[in-house]
């Protein structure tokens, strides 16, 4: 973690964990020949309490001669601007500030005070949210600039260390607010596991994370081997804007490596893996063995096309016409006729997860079917997830859209449905539709389709709820 001559940046909140790490670094810095400074971030959330924390951090650093930088920001404003939760916006802010400080001071490492209980909480949180093996091992002792010296000790050990040495710290009252998912896991769920399932739950979840980290590293190496052997973009990001995946990948490698290599290839074209999930990967894999020219749409304005020697993933040039071009100015692109424009570009629905589009927040969750009655709710719908064959998207209406109107599979043109329901013409292009291809699964406030209804054979239920966004805050539509 640390070598002689290192300069560290410590994230110092003033809470028990960061104060524990502060004192440990103080005790070790001469012995291990490193130096450190601290950064305290006032998130602009807790008013006077946040100022108390700031003053505490300032006094602690002054007492021990440790340089301190204090940063004040508004996490609620950042959350509204980026359409993030307060937790996510806070993490984004902290990461940005700490890395800026690292660059400004010439520091080599950023020390964070995560501990063994944090590992257990993260494992449970990511499992519940829907995670691959990478999510089980997201807190590493060393990852890039970041080091976590306390990752091997528990919260109880930290409390004992502080108590035995008489070290003061401040309590963040928001840590007791169980409306935050992580706080609920920390304060309620993990203690229940320890009480009723196994008292060593934290240790076992942390051990699972460590095993997962080794497994993830192995799979990463194997994925890169496959990328090198079977794609046209063996190194780094894809400068040409496309990647050809050879059929040999699908013929020679295990299923898990095919999936990981396809996702990595798509990420190289997109420049990010953030919104490329298992449904997109499955759709790309489904092109293998199909006729040449078959294609699917993907996030980041990409498409995958069945080519002669494999599957080509590329940016969709048809959606990249320059502003002011004749195609963009045509009635099909700009009028209310169901043509696609930049404004009407589909947004992949995150399942599970939260997707925002057209001022509406779509909350998606997955759950097993226990045979419970399906409620009737205008702003929440339930679907048989396994019946959905394709990529779920949110978009405006398009020419050719249809909706299945009965269990027998009979269809109705969506434009005719809007007329039948007497939807005003000037509102028809504003409705955010949940679609698969040209099929409308749900037009909120109008009706949902019948093709993916939950029945007695349903195994997995997809629940989609909507909330209207006003001033960055989710609320039910009027």
ZAMARGU-4260 file (C-alpha; in steps of 0.2 Angstrom, whole numbers, plus 5000, padded with zeros to 4 digits):
<rodrens>
0) 5000/5000/5000 | 5013/5012/5005 | 5032/5014/5001 | 5045/5026/5008 | 5043/5043/5001
5) 5025/5042/4997 | 5013/5057/5000 | 4995/5052/5004 | 4979/5061/5004 | 4967/5056/5018
10) 4948/5058/5016 | 4944/5065/5034 | 4925/5066/5038 | 4928/5067/5057 | 4918/5051/5060
15) 4925/5037/5069 | 4932/5027/5054 | 4942/5042/5046 | 4948/5048/5064 | 4955/5030/5067
20) 4964/5030/5051 | 4971/5048/5054 | 4979/5042/5071 | 4986/5026/5063 | 4994/5036/5049
25) 5001/5048/5062 | 5008/5034/5072 | 5016/5025/5056 | 5022/5040/5046 | 5039/5042/5053
30) 5042/5023/5054 | 5036/5020/5036 | 5044/5036/5030 | 5028/5044/5021 | 5019/5060/5023
35) 5000/5064/5022 | 4988/5078/5021 | 4969/5078/5023 | 4954/5084/5014 | 4937/5087/5022
40) 4921/5090/5012 | 4906/5099/5018 | 4892/5092/5008 | 4880/5106/5011 | 4867/5094/5018
45) 4867/5094/5037 | 4868/5113/5041 | 4875/5117/5058 | 4880/5099/5061 | 4891/5099/5045
50) 4899/5115/5051 | 4903/5106/5068 | 4911/5092/5058 | 4921/5104/5048 | 4928/5113/5064
55) 4932/5096/5072 | 4942/5091/5057 | 4951/5108/5056 | 4955/5107/5075 | 4962/5089/5074
60) 4973/5093/5059 | 4980/5109/5068 | 4983/5100/5084 | 4994/5087/5075 | 5002/5098/5061
65) 4993/5089/5047 | 4989/5100/5032 | 4970/5101/5028 | 4960/5107/5014 | 4941/5111/5017
70) 4929/5110/5002 | 4912/5116/5003 | 4899/5110/4990 | 4880/5107/4988 | 4877/5088/4985
75) 4858/5091/4983 | 4862/5103/4968 | 4874/5091/4960 | 4861/5077/4963 | 4848/5087/4954
80) 4860/5092/4940 | 4866/5074/4936 | 4849/5066/4940 | 4858/5056/4954 | 4853/5050/4972
85) 4861/5060/4986 | 4872/5045/4990 | 4878/5044/4972 | 4881/5062/4970 | 4891/5062/4987
90) 4902/5048/4981 | 4905/5057/4964 | 4909/5073/4973 | 4921/5065/4985 | 4930/5056/4971
95) 4932/5071/4961 | 4939/5082/4975 | 4951/5069/4982 | 4958/5065/4964 | 4960/5084/4961
100) 4969/5086/4977 | 4980/5071/4973 | 4985/5080/4956 | 4987/5097/4964 | 4999/5091/4978
105) 5008/5077/4968 | 5002/5064/4980 | 5003/5046/4975 | 4989/5038/4985 | 4972/5042/4992
110) 4968/5034/5009 | 4950/5029/5013 | 4944/5022/5029 | 4933/5008/5023 | 4933/4993/5035
115) 4927/4975/5035 | 4909/4979/5039 | 4909/4991/5024 | 4914/4976/5013 | 4900/4966/5020
120) 4887/4980/5017 | 4893/4982/5000 | 4892/4964/4995 | 4874/4963/5002 | 4869/4980/4993
125) 4876/4974/4976 | 4868/4957/4977 | 4851/4965/4981 | 4853/4978/4967 | 4858/4965/4954
130) 4877/4962/4953 | 4890/4952/4944 | 4905/4945/4952 | 4914/4962/4950 | 4901/4970/4962
135) 4905/4957/4975 | 4923/4963/4975 | 4921/4982/4973 | 4930/4987/4988 | 4949/4982/4986
140) 4963/4985/4998 | 4972/4993/4983 | 4964/5000/4967 | 4973/5013/4957 | 4976/5028/4967
145) 4965/5022/4982 | 4971/5012/4997 | 4960/5006/5011 | 4972/5002/5026 | 4957/4997/5037
150) 4949/4984/5026 | 4955/4970/5037 | 4947/4976/5053 | 4929/4977/5059 | 4919/4991/5066
155) 4920/4984/5084 | 4939/4984/5083 | 4939/5002/5077 | 4928/5007/5092 | 4939/4998/5104
160) 4955/5007/5097 | 4947/5024/5099 | 4940/5020/5116 | 4956/5013/5123 | 4966/5028/5117
165) 4953/5041/5121 | 4952/5048/5104 | 4937/5060/5100 | 4927/5059/5084 | 4910/5066/5078
170) 4894/5057/5074 | 4885/5060/5058 | 4866/5059/5062 | 4862/5055/5044 | 4870/5038/5047
175) 4855/5033/5057 | 4843/5038/5043 | 4837/5021/5037 | 4829/5029/5022 | 4846/5027/5014
180) 4848/5009/5008 | 4866/5007/5015 | 4861/5013/5032 | 4846/5001/5032 | 4858/4987/5029
185) 4871/4993/5042 | 4859/4997/5056 | 4845/4984/5053 | 4849/4970/5041 | 4867/4965/5045
190) 4863/4964/5064 | 4848/4953/5060 | 4859/4941/5050 | 4872/4941/5064 | 4858/4938/5077
195) 4847/4925/5068 | 4858/4917/5054 | 4877/4917/5059 | 4886/4928/5071 | 4901/4929/5059
200) 4890/4935/5044 | 4902/4950/5042 | 4918/4939/5041 | 4909/4927/5029 | 4903/4941/5017
205) 4921/4949/5018 | 4928/4932/5014 | 4916/4930/4999 | 4922/4947/4993 | 4940/4942/4993
210) 4937/4926/4984 | 4926/4935/4971 | 4941/4948/4969 | 4953/4934/4964 | 4939/4926/4953
215) 4936/4943/4945 | 4954/4946/4941 | 4956/4929/4933 | 4940/4932/4922 | 4947/4949/4917
220) 4963/4941/4911 | 4954/4928/4901 | 4942/4941/4894 | 4957/4952/4888 | 4964/4936/4880
225) 4948/4933/4871 | 4948/4951/4865 | 4966/4950/4859 | 4962/4933/4850 | 4945/4936/4842
230) 4942/4955/4839 | 4948/4968/4828 | 4952/4980/4843 | 4965/4970/4854 | 4971/4985/4864
235) 4963/5000/4873 | 4948/5010/4867 | 4942/5008/4849 | 4948/5023/4838 | 4940/5016/4822
240) 4922/5017/4830 | 4919/4998/4827 | 4924/4981/4833 | 4922/4965/4823 | 4920/4950/4834
245) 4925/4934/4825 | 4914/4919/4825 | 4928/4909/4832 | 4924/4917/4849 | 4907/4909/4849
250) 4914/4892/4843 | 4929/4890/4855 | 4926/4898/4871 | 4915/4895/4887 | 4899/4904/4888
255) 4904/4915/4902 | 4919/4921/4892 | 4909/4924/4876 | 4897/4936/4887 | 4911/4945/4895
260) 4921/4947/4879 | 4905/4954/4870 | 4902/4966/4884 | 4920/4972/4884 | 4920/4974/4865
265) 4904/4985/4866 | 4911/4995/4880 | 4926/4999/4869 | 4915/5006/4855 | 4904/5015/4867
270) 4919/5022/4878 | 4909/5016/4893 | 4902/5000/4901 | 4890/5009/4912 | 4873/5006/4903
275) 4878/4990/4894 | 4869/4976/4904 | 4866/4957/4902 | 4850/4960/4891 | 4861/4970/4878
280) 4874/4956/4879 | 4861/4943/4876 | 4854/4952/4861 | 4872/4953/4853 | 4875/4935/4856
285) 4858/4931/4848 | 4865/4937/4832 | 4877/4923/4831 | 4870/4911/4818 | 4857/4923/4811
290) 4857/4929/4793 | 4869/4942/4787 | 4863/4960/4789 | 4852/4956/4805 | 4855/4970/4817
295) 4850/4977/4834 | 4851/4994/4842 | 4862/4997/4857 | 4865/5011/4870 | 4877/5025/4866
300) 4870/5026/4848 | 4877/5009/4843 | 4871/4995/4834 | 4877/4977/4832 | 4876/4969/4814
305) 4878/4951/4809 | 4892/4951/4796 | 4900/4938/4785 | 4914/4933/4797 | 4906/4938/4814
310) 4897/4951/4823 | 4901/4970/4820 | 4898/4982/4834 | 4898/5000/4828 | 4891/5018/4830
315) 4875/5020/4821 | 4879/5032/4807 | 4861/5034/4803 | 4858/5044/4819 | 4874/5055/4817
320) 4869/5066/4803 | 4876/5084/4805 | 4864/5098/4811 | 4855/5106/4797 | 4856/5092/4785
325) 4841/5089/4774 | 4837/5072/4782 | 4836/5081/4799 | 4825/5094/4792 | 4813/5082/4783
330) 4795/5080/4790 | 4799/5062/4795 | 4813/5068/4807 | 4805/5084/4815 | 4786/5082/4813
335) 4774/5073/4824 | 4773/5059/4812 | 4782/5046/4823 | 4799/5048/4815 | 4814/5047/4825
340) 4824/5063/4830 | 4838/5066/4842 | 4825/5071/4855 | 4816/5054/4851 | 4831/5043/4853
345) 4827/5028/4863 | 4834/5027/4881 | 4838/5009/4887 | 4828/5005/4902 | 4839/4999/4917
350) 4833/4983/4924 | 4835/4983/4938 | 4838/5001/4941 | 4832/5019/4938 | 4830/5027/4921
355) 4825/5046/4919 | 4818/5052/4902 | 4806/5066/4897 | 4804/5072/4915 | 4799/5054/4921
360) 4808/5043/4932 | 4806/5024/4928 | 4810/5013/4943 | 4813/4994/4938 | 4814/4980/4950
365) 4814/4961/4948 | 4806/4948/4960 | 4801/4930/4959 | 4783/4926/4956 | 4775/4920/4973
370) 4757/4919/4965 | 4751/4935/4974 | 4737/4945/4965 | 4743/4959/4954 | 4737/4976/4960
375) 4729/4988/4948 | 4739/5004/4948 | 4740/5018/4935 | 4758/5022/4939 | 4765/5005/4942
380) 4764/4990/4930 | 4770/4972/4932 | 4776/4961/4917 | 4782/4943/4915 | 4801/4947/4913
385) 4805/4931/4903 | 4792/4934/4890 | 4801/4950/4885 | 4812/4946/4870 | 4823/4961/4866
390) 4829/4977/4873 | 4818/4987/4884 | 4818/5006/4879 | 4809/5022/4883 | 4805/5033/4868
395) 4792/5043/4860 | 4780/5035/4847 | 4786/5030/4830 | 4778/5025/4814 | 4774/5006/4814
400) 4771/5006/4833 | 4758/4993/4839 | 4751/4986/4855 | 4745/4969/4859 | 4727/4971/4865
405) 4722/4954/4871 | 4729/4937/4877 | 4727/4930/4860 | 4740/4941/4853 | 4729/4953/4842
410) 4737/4969/4838 | 4731/4987/4836 | 4741/5001/4829 | 4747/5013/4842 | 4741/5028/4833
415) 4724/5021/4832 | 4724/5018/4850 | 4728/5036/4853 | 4714/5041/4842 | 4702/5029/4851
420) 4707/5036/4868 | 4705/5054/4862 | 4723/5059/4867 | 4725/5077/4860 | 4736/5078/4845
425) 4748/5090/4853 | 4751/5078/4867 | 4754/5062/4857 | 4773/5065/4854 | 4776/5069/4873
430) 4771/5052/4880 | 4786/5041/4886 | 4783/5024/4880 | 4791/5008/4886 | 4794/4998/4871
435) 4803/4982/4864 | 4806/4986/4845 | 4790/4992/4838 | 4779/4984/4852 | 4773/4996/4865
440) 4772/4987/4882 | 4766/5002/4892 | 4760/5019/4888 | 4758/5027/4905 | 4741/5034/4908
445) 4734/5026/4893 | 4736/5007/4894 | 4748/4993/4895 | 4749/4978/4882 | 4744/4960/4885
450) 4759/4951/4877 | 4769/4950/4893 | 4756/4949/4906 | 4759/4940/4923 | 4751/4923/4923
455) 4752/4907/4933 | 4767/4901/4923 | 4777/4918/4927 | 4794/4915/4936 | 4801/4932/4937
460) 4791/4948/4938 | 4797/4965/4931 | 4789/4979/4941 | 4790/4996/4933 | 4784/5012/4943
465) 4785/5030/4937 | 4787/5046/4945 | 4787/5064/4938 | 4803/5074/4940 | 4801/5092/4946
470) 4816/5103/4951 | 4826/5087/4952 | 4814/5078/4964 | 4804/5063/4960 | 4785/5063/4963
475) 4770/5055/4957 | 4761/5063/4942 | 4745/5073/4946
</rodrens>
